């Protein structure tokens, strides 16, 4: 999971000492062909 993530975050939710949920939020940068 971590090696495929370039930019973003991973959230681990714990209840009663056990991992119950893992969320992966990935950010993708879109490149424009416009020159500024």
mmCIF file of the N, C-alpha and C atoms, coordinates in Angstrom:
data_MODEL
# 
_entry.id   MODEL 
# 
loop_
_atom_site.group_PDB 
_atom_site.id 
_atom_site.type_symbol 
_atom_site.label_atom_id 
_atom_site.label_alt_id 
_atom_site.label_comp_id 
_atom_site.label_asym_id 
_atom_site.label_entity_id 
_atom_site.label_seq_id 
_atom_site.pdbx_PDB_ins_code 
_atom_site.Cartn_x 
_atom_site.Cartn_y 
_atom_site.Cartn_z 
_atom_site.occupancy 
_atom_site.B_iso_or_equiv 
_atom_site.pdbx_formal_charge 
_atom_site.auth_seq_id 
_atom_site.auth_comp_id 
_atom_site.auth_asym_id 
_atom_site.auth_atom_id 
_atom_site.pdbx_PDB_model_num 
ATOM 1   N N  . UNK A 1 1  ? 0.826   -1.195 0.000   1.00 0.00 ? 1  UNK A N  1 
ATOM 2   C CA . UNK A 1 1  ? 0.000   0.000  0.000   1.00 0.00 ? 1  UNK A CA 1 
ATOM 3   C C  . UNK A 1 1  ? 0.869   1.257  0.000   1.00 0.00 ? 1  UNK A C  1 
ATOM 4   N N  . UNK A 1 2  ? 1.921   1.273  0.801   1.00 0.00 ? 2  UNK A N  1 
ATOM 5   C CA . UNK A 1 2  ? 2.762   2.468  0.887   1.00 0.00 ? 2  UNK A CA 1 
ATOM 6   C C  . UNK A 1 2  ? 3.623   2.682  -0.343  1.00 0.00 ? 2  UNK A C  1 
ATOM 7   N N  . UNK A 1 3  ? 4.112   1.611  -0.946  1.00 0.00 ? 3  UNK A N  1 
ATOM 8   C CA . UNK A 1 3  ? 5.012   1.780  -2.089  1.00 0.00 ? 3  UNK A CA 1 
ATOM 9   C C  . UNK A 1 3  ? 4.300   2.275  -3.337  1.00 0.00 ? 3  UNK A C  1 
ATOM 10  N N  . UNK A 1 4  ? 2.967   2.187  -3.388  1.00 0.00 ? 4  UNK A N  1 
ATOM 11  C CA . UNK A 1 4  ? 2.233   2.691  -4.551  1.00 0.00 ? 4  UNK A CA 1 
ATOM 12  C C  . UNK A 1 4  ? 1.751   4.127  -4.347  1.00 0.00 ? 4  UNK A C  1 
ATOM 13  N N  . UNK A 1 5  ? 1.925   4.679  -3.144  1.00 0.00 ? 5  UNK A N  1 
ATOM 14  C CA . UNK A 1 5  ? 1.448   6.019  -2.821  1.00 0.00 ? 5  UNK A CA 1 
ATOM 15  C C  . UNK A 1 5  ? 2.569   7.035  -3.019  1.00 0.00 ? 5  UNK A C  1 
ATOM 16  N N  . UNK A 1 6  ? 2.367   7.978  -3.956  1.00 0.00 ? 6  UNK A N  1 
ATOM 17  C CA . UNK A 1 6  ? 3.385   9.006  -4.202  1.00 0.00 ? 6  UNK A CA 1 
ATOM 18  C C  . UNK A 1 6  ? 3.134   10.235 -3.348  1.00 0.00 ? 6  UNK A C  1 
ATOM 19  N N  . UNK A 1 7  ? 1.905   10.749 -3.335  1.00 0.00 ? 7  UNK A N  1 
ATOM 20  C CA . UNK A 1 7  ? 1.526   11.907 -2.533  1.00 0.00 ? 7  UNK A CA 1 
ATOM 21  C C  . UNK A 1 7  ? 0.188   11.607 -1.882  1.00 0.00 ? 7  UNK A C  1 
ATOM 22  N N  . UNK A 1 8  ? 0.062   11.858 -0.599  1.00 0.00 ? 8  UNK A N  1 
ATOM 23  C CA . UNK A 1 8  ? -1.203  11.647 0.075   1.00 0.00 ? 8  UNK A CA 1 
ATOM 24  C C  . UNK A 1 8  ? -1.009  11.256 1.523   1.00 0.00 ? 8  UNK A C  1 
ATOM 25  N N  . UNK A 1 9  ? -2.020  10.569 2.068   1.00 0.00 ? 9  UNK A N  1 
ATOM 26  C CA . UNK A 1 9  ? -1.959  10.190 3.475   1.00 0.00 ? 9  UNK A CA 1 
ATOM 27  C C  . UNK A 1 9  ? -2.667  8.862  3.691   1.00 0.00 ? 9  UNK A C  1 
ATOM 28  N N  . UNK A 1 10 ? -2.293  8.213  4.786   1.00 0.00 ? 10 UNK A N  1 
ATOM 29  C CA . UNK A 1 10 ? -2.952  6.981  5.208   1.00 0.00 ? 10 UNK A CA 1 
ATOM 30  C C  . UNK A 1 10 ? -3.422  7.193  6.636   1.00 0.00 ? 10 UNK A C  1 
ATOM 31  N N  . UNK A 1 11 ? -4.697  6.905  6.898   1.00 0.00 ? 11 UNK A N  1 
ATOM 32  C CA . UNK A 1 11 ? -5.278  7.049  8.226   1.00 0.00 ? 11 UNK A CA 1 
ATOM 33  C C  . UNK A 1 11 ? -5.647  5.669  8.747   1.00 0.00 ? 11 UNK A C  1 
ATOM 34  N N  . UNK A 1 12 ? -5.225  5.375  9.967   1.00 0.00 ? 12 UNK A N  1 
ATOM 35  C CA . UNK A 1 12 ? -5.547  4.100  10.605  1.00 0.00 ? 12 UNK A CA 1 
ATOM 36  C C  . UNK A 1 12 ? -6.499  4.384  11.758  1.00 0.00 ? 12 UNK A C  1 
ATOM 37  N N  . UNK A 1 13 ? -7.664  3.729  11.764  1.00 0.00 ? 13 UNK A N  1 
ATOM 38  C CA . UNK A 1 13 ? -8.658  3.912  12.811  1.00 0.00 ? 13 UNK A CA 1 
ATOM 39  C C  . UNK A 1 13 ? -8.587  2.718  13.754  1.00 0.00 ? 13 UNK A C  1 
ATOM 40  N N  . UNK A 1 14 ? -8.459  3.013  15.052  1.00 0.00 ? 14 UNK A N  1 
ATOM 41  C CA . UNK A 1 14 ? -8.341  1.969  16.068  1.00 0.00 ? 14 UNK A CA 1 
ATOM 42  C C  . UNK A 1 14 ? -9.504  2.084  17.039  1.00 0.00 ? 14 UNK A C  1 
ATOM 43  N N  . UNK A 1 15 ? -10.163 0.951  17.334  1.00 0.00 ? 15 UNK A N  1 
ATOM 44  C CA . UNK A 1 15 ? -11.212 0.896  18.347  1.00 0.00 ? 15 UNK A CA 1 
ATOM 45  C C  . UNK A 1 15 ? -10.916 -0.269 19.270  1.00 0.00 ? 15 UNK A C  1 
ATOM 46  N N  . UNK A 1 16 ? -10.947 -0.013 20.567  1.00 0.00 ? 16 UNK A N  1 
ATOM 47  C CA . UNK A 1 16 ? -10.684 -1.040 21.580  1.00 0.00 ? 16 UNK A CA 1 
ATOM 48  C C  . UNK A 1 16 ? -9.356  -1.745 21.344  1.00 0.00 ? 16 UNK A C  1 
ATOM 49  N N  . UNK A 1 17 ? -8.350  -1.002 20.890  1.00 0.00 ? 17 UNK A N  1 
ATOM 50  C CA . UNK A 1 17 ? -7.022  -1.568 20.698  1.00 0.00 ? 17 UNK A CA 1 
ATOM 51  C C  . UNK A 1 17 ? -6.849  -2.387 19.432  1.00 0.00 ? 17 UNK A C  1 
ATOM 52  N N  . UNK A 1 18 ? -7.849  -2.376 18.542  1.00 0.00 ? 18 UNK A N  1 
ATOM 53  C CA . UNK A 1 18 ? -7.763  -3.140 17.292  1.00 0.00 ? 18 UNK A CA 1 
ATOM 54  C C  . UNK A 1 18 ? -7.947  -2.208 16.101  1.00 0.00 ? 18 UNK A C  1 
ATOM 55  N N  . UNK A 1 19 ? -7.187  -2.462 15.044  1.00 0.00 ? 19 UNK A N  1 
ATOM 56  C CA . UNK A 1 19 ? -7.335  -1.689 13.810  1.00 0.00 ? 19 UNK A CA 1 
ATOM 57  C C  . UNK A 1 19 ? -8.638  -2.116 13.144  1.00 0.00 ? 19 UNK A C  1 
ATOM 58  N N  . UNK A 1 20 ? -9.541  -1.160 12.936  1.00 0.00 ? 20 UNK A N  1 
ATOM 59  C CA . UNK A 1 20 ? -10.836 -1.476 12.335  1.00 0.00 ? 20 UNK A CA 1 
ATOM 60  C C  . UNK A 1 20 ? -11.007 -0.866 10.945  1.00 0.00 ? 20 UNK A C  1 
ATOM 61  N N  . UNK A 1 21 ? -10.136 0.098  10.594  1.00 0.00 ? 21 UNK A N  1 
ATOM 62  C CA . UNK A 1 21 ? -10.301 0.752  9.297   1.00 0.00 ? 21 UNK A CA 1 
ATOM 63  C C  . UNK A 1 21 ? -8.985  1.375  8.871   1.00 0.00 ? 21 UNK A C  1 
ATOM 64  N N  . UNK A 1 22 ? -8.693  1.284  7.580   1.00 0.00 ? 22 UNK A N  1 
ATOM 65  C CA . UNK A 1 22 ? -7.529  1.946  6.996   1.00 0.00 ? 22 UNK A CA 1 
ATOM 66  C C  . UNK A 1 22 ? -8.016  2.749  5.796   1.00 0.00 ? 22 UNK A C  1 
ATOM 67  N N  . UNK A 1 23 ? -7.709  4.041  5.798   1.00 0.00 ? 23 UNK A N  1 
ATOM 68  C CA . UNK A 1 23 ? -8.105  4.915  4.694   1.00 0.00 ? 23 UNK A CA 1 
ATOM 69  C C  . UNK A 1 23 ? -6.860  5.403  3.969   1.00 0.00 ? 23 UNK A C  1 
ATOM 70  N N  . UNK A 1 24 ? -6.900  5.347  2.646   1.00 0.00 ? 24 UNK A N  1 
ATOM 71  C CA . UNK A 1 24 ? -5.789  5.828  1.823   1.00 0.00 ? 24 UNK A CA 1 
ATOM 72  C C  . UNK A 1 24 ? -6.307  6.971  0.963   1.00 0.00 ? 24 UNK A C  1 
ATOM 73  N N  . UNK A 1 25 ? -5.721  8.143  1.137   1.00 0.00 ? 25 UNK A N  1 
ATOM 74  C CA . UNK A 1 25 ? -6.082  9.320  0.348   1.00 0.00 ? 25 UNK A CA 1 
ATOM 75  C C  . UNK A 1 25 ? -4.895  9.693  -0.515  1.00 0.00 ? 25 UNK A C  1 
ATOM 76  N N  . UNK A 1 26 ? -5.075  9.581  -1.821  1.00 0.00 ? 26 UNK A N  1 
ATOM 77  C CA . UNK A 1 26 ? -3.977  9.868  -2.742  1.00 0.00 ? 26 UNK A CA 1 
ATOM 78  C C  . UNK A 1 26 ? -4.237  11.174 -3.467  1.00 0.00 ? 26 UNK A C  1 
ATOM 79  N N  . UNK A 1 27 ? -3.215  11.991 -3.574  1.00 0.00 ? 27 UNK A N  1 
ATOM 80  C CA . UNK A 1 27 ? -3.313  13.248 -4.307  1.00 0.00 ? 27 UNK A CA 1 
ATOM 81  C C  . UNK A 1 27 ? -2.591  13.085 -5.634  1.00 0.00 ? 27 UNK A C  1 
ATOM 82  N N  . UNK A 1 28 ? -3.246  13.524 -6.695  1.00 0.00 ? 28 UNK A N  1 
ATOM 83  C CA . UNK A 1 28 ? -2.679  13.418 -8.034  1.00 0.00 ? 28 UNK A CA 1 
ATOM 84  C C  . UNK A 1 28 ? -2.511  14.824 -8.582  1.00 0.00 ? 28 UNK A C  1 
ATOM 85  N N  . UNK A 1 29 ? -1.326  15.139 -9.034  1.00 0.00 ? 29 UNK A N  1 
ATOM 86  C CA . UNK A 1 29 ? -1.039  16.459 -9.587  1.00 0.00 ? 29 UNK A CA 1 
ATOM 87  C C  . UNK A 1 29 ? -1.271  16.416 -11.092 1.00 0.00 ? 29 UNK A C  1 
ATOM 88  N N  . UNK A 1 30 ? -2.164  17.262 -11.568 1.00 0.00 ? 30 UNK A N  1 
ATOM 89  C CA . UNK A 1 30 ? -2.457  17.346 -12.995 1.00 0.00 ? 30 UNK A CA 1 
ATOM 90  C C  . UNK A 1 30 ? -1.571  18.415 -13.611 1.00 0.00 ? 30 UNK A C  1 
ATOM 91  N N  . UNK A 1 31 ? -0.914  18.069 -14.687 1.00 0.00 ? 31 UNK A N  1 
ATOM 92  C CA . UNK A 1 31 ? -0.029  19.020 -15.347 1.00 0.00 ? 31 UNK A CA 1 
ATOM 93  C C  . UNK A 1 31 ? -0.733  19.620 -16.550 1.00 0.00 ? 31 UNK A C  1 
ATOM 94  N N  . UNK A 1 32 ? -0.598  20.922 -16.679 1.00 0.00 ? 32 UNK A N  1 
ATOM 95  C CA . UNK A 1 32 ? -1.217  21.641 -17.781 1.00 0.00 ? 32 UNK A CA 1 
ATOM 96  C C  . UNK A 1 32 ? -0.194  21.864 -18.888 1.00 0.00 ? 32 UNK A C  1 
ATOM 97  N N  . UNK A 1 33 ? -0.655  21.883 -20.126 1.00 0.00 ? 33 UNK A N  1 
ATOM 98  C CA . UNK A 1 33 ? 0.231   22.148 -21.256 1.00 0.00 ? 33 UNK A CA 1 
ATOM 99  C C  . UNK A 1 33 ? 0.389   23.643 -21.513 1.00 0.00 ? 33 UNK A C  1 
ATOM 100 N N  . UNK A 1 34 ? -0.335  24.480 -20.756 1.00 0.00 ? 34 UNK A N  1 
ATOM 101 C CA . UNK A 1 34 ? -0.246  25.931 -20.918 1.00 0.00 ? 34 UNK A CA 1 
ATOM 102 C C  . UNK A 1 34 ? 1.085   26.435 -20.380 1.00 0.00 ? 34 UNK A C  1 
ATOM 103 N N  . UNK A 1 35 ? 1.599   27.453 -21.041 1.00 0.00 ? 35 UNK A N  1 
ATOM 104 C CA . UNK A 1 35 ? 2.789   28.130 -20.516 1.00 0.00 ? 35 UNK A CA 1 
ATOM 105 C C  . UNK A 1 35 ? 2.328   29.411 -19.847 1.00 0.00 ? 35 UNK A C  1 
ATOM 106 N N  . UNK A 1 36 ? 2.908   29.718 -18.704 1.00 0.00 ? 36 UNK A N  1 
ATOM 107 C CA . UNK A 1 36 ? 2.455   30.907 -17.965 1.00 0.00 ? 36 UNK A CA 1 
ATOM 108 C C  . UNK A 1 36 ? 3.414   32.030 -18.103 1.00 0.00 ? 36 UNK A C  1 
# 
